[in-house]
Amino acid sequence: MRTLDVIVVVLVLVGALNWGLVGVAGFDLVAALFGLRFGETSAISSVVYILVGLAGVYSILFWRSIRQRWHGQTQTARGR
């Protein structure tokens, strides 16, 4: 599950960075990575957007269990 947590965090950060760039510079990073212009989508960019959205939902729904997983490991490491 920790691997999934890391993947989710990376996807959430990609989404946050993309939205930040859209707001500040009018630049769509995901579209640019796939050779598209701002606002254009392809099948692969749509998959990325869907994964980012699912990662956000996962983060919201499972925030407590994610914190417990990571916090529990930190406490065990400190206790040694």
PDB file of N, CA, C and O in Angstrom:
ATOM      1  N   MET A   1       0.815  -1.203   0.000  1.00  0.00           N
ATOM      2  CA  MET A   1       0.000   0.000   0.000  1.00  0.00           C
ATOM      3  C   MET A   1       0.855   1.261   0.000  1.00  0.00           C
ATOM      4  O   MET A   1       0.445   2.295  -0.529  1.00  0.00           O
ATOM      5  N   ARG A   2       2.029   1.177   0.587  1.00  0.00           N
ATOM      6  CA  ARG A   2       2.880   2.375   0.615  1.00  0.00           C
ATOM      7  C   ARG A   2       3.299   2.770  -0.801  1.00  0.00           C
ATOM      8  O   ARG A   2       3.430   3.957  -1.100  1.00  0.00           O
ATOM      9  N   THR A   3       3.508   1.786  -1.669  1.00  0.00           N
ATOM     10  CA  THR A   3       3.858   2.092  -3.062  1.00  0.00           C
ATOM     11  C   THR A   3       2.714   2.841  -3.731  1.00  0.00           C
ATOM     12  O   THR A   3       2.936   3.820  -4.444  1.00  0.00           O
ATOM     13  N   LEU A   4       1.496   2.381  -3.500  1.00  0.00           N
ATOM     14  CA  LEU A   4       0.330   3.069  -4.051  1.00  0.00           C
ATOM     15  C   LEU A   4       0.241   4.492  -3.505  1.00  0.00           C
ATOM     16  O   LEU A   4      -0.090   5.421  -4.241  1.00  0.00           O
ATOM     17  N   ASP A   5       0.533   4.663  -2.228  1.00  0.00           N
ATOM     18  CA  ASP A   5       0.523   6.005  -1.624  1.00  0.00           C
ATOM     19  C   ASP A   5       1.505   6.934  -2.337  1.00  0.00           C
ATOM     20  O   ASP A   5       1.182   8.092  -2.600  1.00  0.00           O
ATOM     21  N   VAL A   6       2.685   6.440  -2.647  1.00  0.00           N
ATOM     22  CA  VAL A   6       3.701   7.255  -3.323  1.00  0.00           C
ATOM     23  C   VAL A   6       3.236   7.619  -4.736  1.00  0.00           C
ATOM     24  O   VAL A   6       3.390   8.761  -5.167  1.00  0.00           O
ATOM     25  N   ILE A   7       2.671   6.651  -5.449  1.00  0.00           N
ATOM     26  CA  ILE A   7       2.160   6.923  -6.799  1.00  0.00           C
ATOM     27  C   ILE A   7       1.065   7.976  -6.742  1.00  0.00           C
ATOM     28  O   ILE A   7       1.023   8.882  -7.575  1.00  0.00           O
ATOM     29  N   VAL A   8       0.182   7.857  -5.764  1.00  0.00           N
ATOM     30  CA  VAL A   8      -0.912   8.823  -5.603  1.00  0.00           C
ATOM     31  C   VAL A   8      -0.357  10.217  -5.326  1.00  0.00           C
ATOM     32  O   VAL A   8      -0.829  11.194  -5.907  1.00  0.00           O
ATOM     33  N   VAL A   9       0.624  10.320  -4.459  1.00  0.00           N
ATOM     34  CA  VAL A   9       1.211  11.628  -4.153  1.00  0.00           C
ATOM     35  C   VAL A   9       1.839  12.237  -5.399  1.00  0.00           C
ATOM     36  O   VAL A   9       1.676  13.431  -5.652  1.00  0.00           O
ATOM     37  N   VAL A  10       2.549  11.441  -6.173  1.00  0.00           N
ATOM     38  CA  VAL A  10       3.167  11.950  -7.406  1.00  0.00           C
ATOM     39  C   VAL A  10       2.092  12.464  -8.364  1.00  0.00           C
ATOM     40  O   VAL A  10       2.240  13.539  -8.944  1.00  0.00           O
ATOM     41  N   LEU A  11       1.020  11.702  -8.529  1.00  0.00           N
ATOM     42  CA  LEU A  11      -0.057  12.132  -9.420  1.00  0.00           C
ATOM     43  C   LEU A  11      -0.744  13.397  -8.911  1.00  0.00           C
ATOM     44  O   LEU A  11      -1.075  14.280  -9.703  1.00  0.00           O
ATOM     45  N   VAL A  12      -0.958  13.493  -7.623  1.00  0.00           N
ATOM     46  CA  VAL A  12      -1.571  14.697  -7.055  1.00  0.00           C
ATOM     47  C   VAL A  12      -0.645  15.899  -7.265  1.00  0.00           C
ATOM     48  O   VAL A  12      -1.115  16.994  -7.575  1.00  0.00           O
ATOM     49  N   LEU A  13       0.647  15.706  -7.102  1.00  0.00           N
ATOM     50  CA  LEU A  13       1.601  16.800  -7.329  1.00  0.00           C
ATOM     51  C   LEU A  13       1.631  17.218  -8.795  1.00  0.00           C
ATOM     52  O   LEU A  13       1.726  18.407  -9.097  1.00  0.00           O
ATOM     53  N   VAL A  14       1.551  16.254  -9.705  1.00  0.00           N
ATOM     54  CA  VAL A  14       1.491  16.582 -11.138  1.00  0.00           C
ATOM     55  C   VAL A  14       0.245  17.425 -11.415  1.00  0.00           C
ATOM     56  O   VAL A  14       0.304  18.421 -12.136  1.00  0.00           O
ATOM     57  N   GLY A  15      -0.875  17.016 -10.838  1.00  0.00           N
ATOM     58  CA  GLY A  15      -2.104  17.787 -11.021  1.00  0.00           C
ATOM     59  C   GLY A  15      -2.001  19.183 -10.450  1.00  0.00           C
ATOM     60  O   GLY A  15      -2.430  20.151 -11.078  1.00  0.00           O
ATOM     61  N   ALA A  16      -1.434  19.290  -9.261  1.00  0.00           N
ATOM     62  CA  ALA A  16      -1.280  20.602  -8.628  1.00  0.00           C
ATOM     63  C   ALA A  16      -0.346  21.499  -9.446  1.00  0.00           C
ATOM     64  O   ALA A  16      -0.630  22.677  -9.659  1.00  0.00           O
ATOM     65  N   LEU A  17       0.758  20.931  -9.894  1.00  0.00           N
ATOM     66  CA  LEU A  17       1.697  21.698 -10.719  1.00  0.00           C
ATOM     67  C   LEU A  17       1.030  22.134 -12.017  1.00  0.00           C
ATOM     68  O   LEU A  17       1.178  23.282 -12.438  1.00  0.00           O
ATOM     69  N   ASN A  18       0.305  21.234 -12.645  1.00  0.00           N
ATOM     70  CA  ASN A  18      -0.366  21.568 -13.894  1.00  0.00           C
ATOM     71  C   ASN A  18      -1.373  22.703 -13.695  1.00  0.00           C
ATOM     72  O   ASN A  18      -1.398  23.654 -14.476  1.00  0.00           O
ATOM     73  N   TRP A  19      -2.204  22.607 -12.648  1.00  0.00           N
ATOM     74  CA  TRP A  19      -3.189  23.654 -12.406  1.00  0.00           C
ATOM     75  C   TRP A  19      -2.509  24.969 -12.037  1.00  0.00           C
ATOM     76  O   TRP A  19      -2.973  26.038 -12.434  1.00  0.00           O
ATOM     77  N   GLY A  20      -1.428  24.900 -11.291  1.00  0.00           N
ATOM     78  CA  GLY A  20      -0.681  26.117 -10.965  1.00  0.00           C
ATOM     79  C   GLY A  20      -0.148  26.796 -12.215  1.00  0.00           C
ATOM     80  O   GLY A  20      -0.235  28.016 -12.356  1.00  0.00           O
ATOM     81  N   LEU A  21       0.406  25.999 -13.122  1.00  0.00           N
ATOM     82  CA  LEU A  21       0.922  26.554 -14.377  1.00  0.00           C
ATOM     83  C   LEU A  21      -0.198  27.102 -15.253  1.00  0.00           C
ATOM     84  O   LEU A  21      -0.022  28.122 -15.918  1.00  0.00           O
ATOM     85  N   VAL A  22      -1.342  26.437 -15.257  1.00  0.00           N
ATOM     86  CA  VAL A  22      -2.483  26.942 -16.024  1.00  0.00           C
ATOM     87  C   VAL A  22      -2.915  28.299 -15.471  1.00  0.00           C
ATOM     88  O   VAL A  22      -3.179  29.231 -16.231  1.00  0.00           O
ATOM     89  N   GLY A  23      -2.985  28.402 -14.150  1.00  0.00           N
ATOM     90  CA  GLY A  23      -3.431  29.652 -13.530  1.00  0.00           C
ATOM     91  C   GLY A  23      -2.450  30.792 -13.675  1.00  0.00           C
ATOM     92  O   GLY A  23      -2.844  31.929 -13.933  1.00  0.00           O
ATOM     93  N   VAL A  24      -1.178  30.496 -13.513  1.00  0.00           N
ATOM     94  CA  VAL A  24      -0.162  31.553 -13.520  1.00  0.00           C
ATOM     95  C   VAL A  24       0.293  31.909 -14.931  1.00  0.00           C
ATOM     96  O   VAL A  24       0.444  33.086 -15.259  1.00  0.00           O
ATOM     97  N   ALA A  25       0.509  30.897 -15.764  1.00  0.00           N
ATOM     98  CA  ALA A  25       1.137  31.143 -17.060  1.00  0.00           C
ATOM     99  C   ALA A  25       0.274  30.743 -18.257  1.00  0.00           C
ATOM    100  O   ALA A  25       0.680  30.939 -19.403  1.00  0.00           O
ATOM    101  N   GLY A  26      -0.910  30.187 -18.004  1.00  0.00           N
ATOM    102  CA  GLY A  26      -1.730  29.734 -19.119  1.00  0.00           C
ATOM    103  C   GLY A  26      -1.059  28.607 -19.890  1.00  0.00           C
ATOM    104  O   GLY A  26      -1.203  28.510 -21.109  1.00  0.00           O
ATOM    105  N   PHE A  27      -0.328  27.757 -19.179  1.00  0.00           N
ATOM    106  CA  PHE A  27       0.443  26.679 -19.799  1.00  0.00           C
ATOM    107  C   PHE A  27      -0.044  25.338 -19.251  1.00  0.00           C
ATOM    108  O   PHE A  27      -0.057  25.121 -18.039  1.00  0.00           O
ATOM    109  N   ASP A  28      -0.443  24.447 -20.152  1.00  0.00           N
ATOM    110  CA  ASP A  28      -0.925  23.121 -19.768  1.00  0.00           C
ATOM    111  C   ASP A  28       0.223  22.126 -19.927  1.00  0.00           C
ATOM    112  O   ASP A  28       0.532  21.697 -21.039  1.00  0.00           O
ATOM    113  N   LEU A  29       0.845  21.767 -18.823  1.00  0.00           N
ATOM    114  CA  LEU A  29       2.007  20.884 -18.826  1.00  0.00           C
ATOM    115  C   LEU A  29       1.686  19.518 -19.419  1.00  0.00           C
ATOM    116  O   LEU A  29       2.468  18.995 -20.213  1.00  0.00           O
ATOM    117  N   VAL A  30       0.566  18.940 -19.055  1.00  0.00           N
ATOM    118  CA  VAL A  30       0.205  17.608 -19.555  1.00  0.00           C
ATOM    119  C   VAL A  30       0.036  17.648 -21.071  1.00  0.00           C
ATOM    120  O   VAL A  30       0.544  16.778 -21.778  1.00  0.00           O
ATOM    121  N   ALA A  31      -0.669  18.646 -21.563  1.00  0.00           N
ATOM    122  CA  ALA A  31      -0.843  18.772 -23.013  1.00  0.00           C
ATOM    123  C   ALA A  31       0.513  18.942 -23.703  1.00  0.00           C
ATOM    124  O   ALA A  31       0.775  18.314 -24.729  1.00  0.00           O
ATOM    125  N   ALA A  32       1.362  19.784 -23.143  1.00  0.00           N
ATOM    126  CA  ALA A  32       2.677  20.029 -23.740  1.00  0.00           C
ATOM    127  C   ALA A  32       3.528  18.758 -23.777  1.00  0.00           C
ATOM    128  O   ALA A  32       4.247  18.520 -24.747  1.00  0.00           O
ATOM    129  N   LEU A  33       3.446  17.947 -22.726  1.00  0.00           N
ATOM    130  CA  LEU A  33       4.225  16.703 -22.694  1.00  0.00           C
ATOM    131  C   LEU A  33       3.832  15.748 -23.814  1.00  0.00           C
ATOM    132  O   LEU A  33       4.645  14.936 -24.256  1.00  0.00           O
ATOM    133  N   PHE A  34       2.594  15.846 -24.269  1.00  0.00           N
ATOM    134  CA  PHE A  34       2.119  14.957 -25.329  1.00  0.00           C
ATOM    135  C   PHE A  34       2.005  15.661 -26.678  1.00  0.00           C
ATOM    136  O   PHE A  34       1.330  15.172 -27.584  1.00  0.00           O
ATOM    137  N   GLY A  35       2.670  16.818 -26.808  1.00  0.00           N
ATOM    138  CA  GLY A  35       2.729  17.527 -28.084  1.00  0.00           C
ATOM    139  C   GLY A  35       1.424  18.199 -28.487  1.00  0.00           C
ATOM    140  O   GLY A  35       1.166  18.409 -29.673  1.00  0.00           O
ATOM    141  N   LEU A  36       0.611  18.533 -27.506  1.00  0.00           N
ATOM    142  CA  LEU A  36      -0.677  19.165 -27.777  1.00  0.00           C
ATOM    143  C   LEU A  36      -0.641  20.630 -27.368  1.00  0.00           C
ATOM    144  O   LEU A  36       0.214  21.051 -26.589  1.00  0.00           O
ATOM    145  N   ARG A  37      -1.577  21.396 -27.901  1.00  0.00           N
ATOM    146  CA  ARG A  37      -1.698  22.783 -27.490  1.00  0.00           C
ATOM    147  C   ARG A  37      -2.618  22.885 -26.280  1.00  0.00           C
ATOM    148  O   ARG A  37      -3.343  21.945 -25.955  1.00  0.00           O
ATOM    149  N   PHE A  38      -2.581  24.028 -25.626  1.00  0.00           N
ATOM    150  CA  PHE A  38      -3.410  24.269 -24.441  1.00  0.00           C
ATOM    151  C   PHE A  38      -4.865  23.921 -24.731  1.00  0.00           C
ATOM    152  O   PHE A  38      -5.446  24.390 -25.710  1.00  0.00           O
ATOM    153  N   GLY A  39      -5.445  23.093 -23.866  1.00  0.00           N
ATOM    154  CA  GLY A  39      -6.846  22.731 -23.997  1.00  0.00           C
ATOM    155  C   GLY A  39      -7.115  21.528 -24.879  1.00  0.00           C
ATOM    156  O   GLY A  39      -8.209  20.966 -24.833  1.00  0.00           O
ATOM    157  N   GLU A  40      -6.144  21.122 -25.680  1.00  0.00           N
ATOM    158  CA  GLU A  40      -6.329  19.944 -26.520  1.00  0.00           C
ATOM    159  C   GLU A  40      -6.128  18.686 -25.679  1.00  0.00           C
ATOM    160  O   GLU A  40      -5.353  18.679 -24.723  1.00  0.00           O
ATOM    161  N   THR A  41      -6.832  17.635 -26.049  1.00  0.00           N
ATOM    162  CA  THR A  41      -6.655  16.360 -25.363  1.00  0.00           C
ATOM    163  C   THR A  41      -6.496  15.243 -26.385  1.00  0.00           C
ATOM    164  O   THR A  41      -6.957  15.336 -27.523  1.00  0.00           O
ATOM    165  N   SER A  42      -5.838  14.200 -25.947  1.00  0.00           N
ATOM    166  CA  SER A  42      -5.727  12.970 -26.719  1.00  0.00           C
ATOM    167  C   SER A  42      -6.123  11.846 -25.773  1.00  0.00           C
ATOM    168  O   SER A  42      -6.406  12.081 -24.598  1.00  0.00           O
ATOM    169  N   ALA A  43      -6.140  10.642 -26.283  1.00  0.00           N
ATOM    170  CA  ALA A  43      -6.502   9.504 -25.427  1.00  0.00           C
ATOM    171  C   ALA A  43      -5.533   9.387 -24.258  1.00  0.00           C
ATOM    172  O   ALA A  43      -5.961   9.156 -23.127  1.00  0.00           O
ATOM    173  N   ILE A  44      -4.241   9.541 -24.508  1.00  0.00           N
ATOM    174  CA  ILE A  44      -3.239   9.373 -23.438  1.00  0.00           C
ATOM    175  C   ILE A  44      -3.309  10.519 -22.434  1.00  0.00           C
ATOM    176  O   ILE A  44      -3.180  10.287 -21.232  1.00  0.00           O
ATOM    177  N   SER A  45      -3.511  11.752 -22.902  1.00  0.00           N
ATOM    178  CA  SER A  45      -3.610  12.863 -21.943  1.00  0.00           C
ATOM    179  C   SER A  45      -4.887  12.730 -21.112  1.00  0.00           C
ATOM    180  O   SER A  45      -4.899  13.087 -19.934  1.00  0.00           O
ATOM    181  N   SER A  46      -5.950  12.222 -21.714  1.00  0.00           N
ATOM    182  CA  SER A  46      -7.183  11.990 -20.951  1.00  0.00           C
ATOM    183  C   SER A  46      -6.958  10.958 -19.860  1.00  0.00           C
ATOM    184  O   SER A  46      -7.484  11.101 -18.756  1.00  0.00           O
ATOM    185  N   VAL A  47      -6.183   9.918 -20.154  1.00  0.00           N
ATOM    186  CA  VAL A  47      -5.853   8.903 -19.149  1.00  0.00           C
ATOM    187  C   VAL A  47      -5.091   9.547 -17.992  1.00  0.00           C
ATOM    188  O   VAL A  47      -5.356   9.253 -16.826  1.00  0.00           O
ATOM    189  N   VAL A  48      -4.147  10.421 -18.318  1.00  0.00           N
ATOM    190  CA  VAL A  48      -3.382  11.107 -17.269  1.00  0.00           C
ATOM    191  C   VAL A  48      -4.309  11.953 -16.415  1.00  0.00           C
ATOM    192  O   VAL A  48      -4.219  11.912 -15.188  1.00  0.00           O
ATOM    193  N   TYR A  49      -5.202  12.721 -17.035  1.00  0.00           N
ATOM    194  CA  TYR A  49      -6.136  13.549 -16.279  1.00  0.00           C
ATOM    195  C   TYR A  49      -7.037  12.692 -15.390  1.00  0.00           C
ATOM    196  O   TYR A  49      -7.311  13.060 -14.248  1.00  0.00           O
ATOM    197  N   ILE A  50      -7.494  11.559 -15.907  1.00  0.00           N
ATOM    198  CA  ILE A  50      -8.348  10.660 -15.117  1.00  0.00           C
ATOM    199  C   ILE A  50      -7.575  10.098 -13.929  1.00  0.00           C
ATOM    200  O   ILE A  50      -8.098  10.046 -12.817  1.00  0.00           O
ATOM    201  N   LEU A  51      -6.327   9.676 -14.159  1.00  0.00           N
ATOM    202  CA  LEU A  51      -5.507   9.137 -13.062  1.00  0.00           C
ATOM    203  C   LEU A  51      -5.246  10.191 -11.996  1.00  0.00           C
ATOM    204  O   LEU A  51      -5.274   9.890 -10.802  1.00  0.00           O
ATOM    205  N   VAL A  52      -4.993  11.420 -12.418  1.00  0.00           N
ATOM    206  CA  VAL A  52      -4.783  12.511 -11.460  1.00  0.00           C
ATOM    207  C   VAL A  52      -6.053  12.734 -10.642  1.00  0.00           C
ATOM    208  O   VAL A  52      -5.983  12.910  -9.426  1.00  0.00           O
ATOM    209  N   GLY A  53      -7.205  12.728 -11.297  1.00  0.00           N
ATOM    210  CA  GLY A  53      -8.470  12.897 -10.583  1.00  0.00           C
ATOM    211  C   GLY A  53      -8.735  11.766  -9.598  1.00  0.00           C
ATOM    212  O   GLY A  53      -9.160  12.006  -8.468  1.00  0.00           O
ATOM    213  N   LEU A  54      -8.482  10.529 -10.030  1.00  0.00           N
ATOM    214  CA  LEU A  54      -8.662   9.379  -9.139  1.00  0.00           C
ATOM    215  C   LEU A  54      -7.699   9.437  -7.957  1.00  0.00           C
ATOM    216  O   LEU A  54      -8.053   9.054  -6.842  1.00  0.00           O
ATOM    217  N   ALA A  55      -6.484   9.916  -8.206  1.00  0.00           N
ATOM    218  CA  ALA A  55      -5.511  10.057  -7.118  1.00  0.00           C
ATOM    219  C   ALA A  55      -5.999  11.069  -6.094  1.00  0.00           C
ATOM    220  O   ALA A  55      -5.822  10.872  -4.891  1.00  0.00           O
ATOM    221  N   GLY A  56      -6.609  12.145  -6.559  1.00  0.00           N
ATOM    222  CA  GLY A  56      -7.164  13.136  -5.642  1.00  0.00           C
ATOM    223  C   GLY A  56      -8.295  12.565  -4.803  1.00  0.00           C
ATOM    224  O   GLY A  56      -8.372  12.809  -3.599  1.00  0.00           O
ATOM    225  N   VAL A  57      -9.165  11.808  -5.445  1.00  0.00           N
ATOM    226  CA  VAL A  57     -10.280  11.182  -4.723  1.00  0.00           C
ATOM    227  C   VAL A  57      -9.754  10.174  -3.708  1.00  0.00           C
ATOM    228  O   VAL A  57     -10.229  10.132  -2.573  1.00  0.00           O
ATOM    229  N   TYR A  58      -8.785   9.371  -4.105  1.00  0.00           N
ATOM    230  CA  TYR A  58      -8.159   8.394  -3.198  1.00  0.00           C
ATOM    231  C   TYR A  58      -7.567   9.111  -1.985  1.00  0.00           C
ATOM    232  O   TYR A  58      -7.740   8.672  -0.848  1.00  0.00           O
ATOM    233  N   SER A  59      -6.868  10.218  -2.241  1.00  0.00           N
ATOM    234  CA  SER A  59      -6.247  10.979  -1.149  1.00  0.00           C
ATOM    235  C   SER A  59      -7.279  11.496  -0.158  1.00  0.00           C
ATOM    236  O   SER A  59      -7.056  11.472   1.052  1.00  0.00           O
ATOM    237  N   ILE A  60      -8.399  11.961  -0.674  1.00  0.00           N
ATOM    238  CA  ILE A  60      -9.456  12.482   0.193  1.00  0.00           C
ATOM    239  C   ILE A  60     -10.101  11.356   1.005  1.00  0.00           C
ATOM    240  O   ILE A  60     -10.268  11.469   2.219  1.00  0.00           O
ATOM    241  N   LEU A  61     -10.458  10.275   0.319  1.00  0.00           N
ATOM    242  CA  LEU A  61     -11.190   9.190   0.978  1.00  0.00           C
ATOM    243  C   LEU A  61     -10.348   8.415   1.992  1.00  0.00           C
ATOM    244  O   LEU A  61     -10.864   7.953   3.009  1.00  0.00           O
ATOM    245  N   PHE A  62      -9.064   8.276   1.713  1.00  0.00           N
ATOM    246  CA  PHE A  62      -8.223   7.425   2.552  1.00  0.00           C
ATOM    247  C   PHE A  62      -7.148   8.200   3.311  1.00  0.00           C
ATOM    248  O   PHE A  62      -6.136   7.623   3.710  1.00  0.00           O
ATOM    249  N   TRP A  63      -7.358   9.505   3.513  1.00  0.00           N
ATOM    250  CA  TRP A  63      -6.358  10.355   4.169  1.00  0.00           C
ATOM    251  C   TRP A  63      -5.952   9.814   5.539  1.00  0.00           C
ATOM    252  O   TRP A  63      -4.765   9.758   5.859  1.00  0.00           O
ATOM    253  N   ARG A  64      -6.914   9.425   6.329  1.00  0.00           N
ATOM    254  CA  ARG A  64      -6.602   8.943   7.680  1.00  0.00           C
ATOM    255  C   ARG A  64      -5.772   7.664   7.642  1.00  0.00           C
ATOM    256  O   ARG A  64      -4.785   7.549   8.369  1.00  0.00           O
ATOM    257  N   SER A  65      -6.155   6.711   6.812  1.00  0.00           N
ATOM    258  CA  SER A  65      -5.404   5.458   6.760  1.00  0.00           C
ATOM    259  C   SER A  65      -4.005   5.668   6.177  1.00  0.00           C
ATOM    260  O   SER A  65      -3.057   4.999   6.589  1.00  0.00           O
ATOM    261  N   ILE A  66      -3.872   6.585   5.229  1.00  0.00           N
ATOM    262  CA  ILE A  66      -2.549   6.899   4.683  1.00  0.00           C
ATOM    263  C   ILE A  66      -1.666   7.483   5.785  1.00  0.00           C
ATOM    264  O   ILE A  66      -0.516   7.077   5.949  1.00  0.00           O
ATOM    265  N   ARG A  67      -2.210   8.435   6.536  1.00  0.00           N
ATOM    266  CA  ARG A  67      -1.446   9.042   7.640  1.00  0.00           C
ATOM    267  C   ARG A  67      -1.037   7.998   8.666  1.00  0.00           C
ATOM    268  O   ARG A  67       0.099   8.002   9.139  1.00  0.00           O
ATOM    269  N   GLN A  68      -1.955   7.105   9.013  1.00  0.00           N
ATOM    270  CA  GLN A  68      -1.647   6.066  10.000  1.00  0.00           C
ATOM    271  C   GLN A  68      -0.556   5.130   9.489  1.00  0.00           C
ATOM    272  O   GLN A  68       0.345   4.754  10.238  1.00  0.00           O
ATOM    273  N   ARG A  69      -0.638   4.756   8.215  1.00  0.00           N
ATOM    274  CA  ARG A  69       0.380   3.883   7.632  1.00  0.00           C
ATOM    275  C   ARG A  69       1.765   4.513   7.735  1.00  0.00           C
ATOM    276  O   ARG A  69       2.719   3.868   8.170  1.00  0.00           O
ATOM    277  N   TRP A  70       1.864   5.763   7.335  1.00  0.00           N
ATOM    278  CA  TRP A  70       3.165   6.424   7.307  1.00  0.00           C
ATOM    279  C   TRP A  70       3.600   6.856   8.706  1.00  0.00           C
ATOM    280  O   TRP A  70       4.782   6.768   9.042  1.00  0.00           O
ATOM    281  N   HIS A  71       2.672   7.311   9.507  1.00  0.00           N
ATOM    282  CA  HIS A  71       3.003   7.764  10.857  1.00  0.00           C
ATOM    283  C   HIS A  71       3.412   6.573  11.727  1.00  0.00           C
ATOM    284  O   HIS A  71       4.335   6.686  12.534  1.00  0.00           O
ATOM    285  N   GLY A  72       2.747   5.460  11.572  1.00  0.00           N
ATOM    286  CA  GLY A  72       3.085   4.255  12.327  1.00  0.00           C
ATOM    287  C   GLY A  72       4.503   3.787  12.040  1.00  0.00           C
ATOM    288  O   GLY A  72       5.217   3.365  12.951  1.00  0.00           O
ATOM    289  N   GLN A  73       4.914   3.859  10.777  1.00  0.00           N
ATOM    290  CA  GLN A  73       6.277   3.466  10.402  1.00  0.00           C
ATOM    291  C   GLN A  73       7.287   4.432  10.996  1.00  0.00           C
ATOM    292  O   GLN A  73       8.365   4.023  11.428  1.00  0.00           O
ATOM    293  N   THR A  74       6.942   5.715  11.020  1.00  0.00           N
ATOM    294  CA  THR A  74       7.858   6.723  11.578  1.00  0.00           C
ATOM    295  C   THR A  74       8.030   6.489  13.067  1.00  0.00           C
ATOM    296  O   THR A  74       9.148   6.567  13.576  1.00  0.00           O
ATOM    297  N   GLN A  75       6.950   6.205  13.774  1.00  0.00           N
ATOM    298  CA  GLN A  75       7.028   5.962  15.217  1.00  0.00           C
ATOM    299  C   GLN A  75       7.867   4.726  15.510  1.00  0.00           C
ATOM    300  O   GLN A  75       8.659   4.727  16.452  1.00  0.00           O
ATOM    301  N   THR A  76       7.704   3.666  14.710  1.00  0.00           N
ATOM    302  CA  THR A  76       8.485   2.429  14.928  1.00  0.00           C
ATOM    303  C   THR A  76       9.963   2.705  14.724  1.00  0.00           C
ATOM    304  O   THR A  76      10.795   2.230  15.496  1.00  0.00           O
ATOM    305  N   ALA A  77      10.295   3.462  13.701  1.00  0.00           N
ATOM    306  CA  ALA A  77      11.708   3.769  13.420  1.00  0.00           C
ATOM    307  C   ALA A  77      12.305   4.618  14.547  1.00  0.00           C
ATOM    308  O   ALA A  77      13.474   4.450  14.893  1.00  0.00           O
ATOM    309  N   ARG A  78      11.521   5.514  15.112  1.00  0.00           N
ATOM    310  CA  ARG A  78      12.033   6.368  16.191  1.00  0.00           C
ATOM    311  C   ARG A  78      12.241   5.584  17.488  1.00  0.00           C
ATOM    312  O   ARG A  78      13.147   5.877  18.269  1.00  0.00           O
ATOM    313  N   GLY A  79      11.378   4.577  17.703  1.00  0.00           N
ATOM    314  CA  GLY A  79      11.456   3.805  18.932  1.00  0.00           C
ATOM    315  C   GLY A  79      12.673   2.889  19.010  1.00  0.00           C
ATOM    316  O   GLY A  79      13.010   2.394  20.086  1.00  0.00           O
ATOM    317  N   ARG A  80      13.325   2.666  17.891  1.00  0.00           N
ATOM    318  CA  ARG A  80      14.472   1.748  17.891  1.00  0.00           C
ATOM    319  C   ARG A  80      15.741   2.389  18.326  1.00  0.00           C
ATOM    320  O   ARG A  80      16.781   1.732  18.371  1.00  0.00           O
TER     321      ARG A  80
END
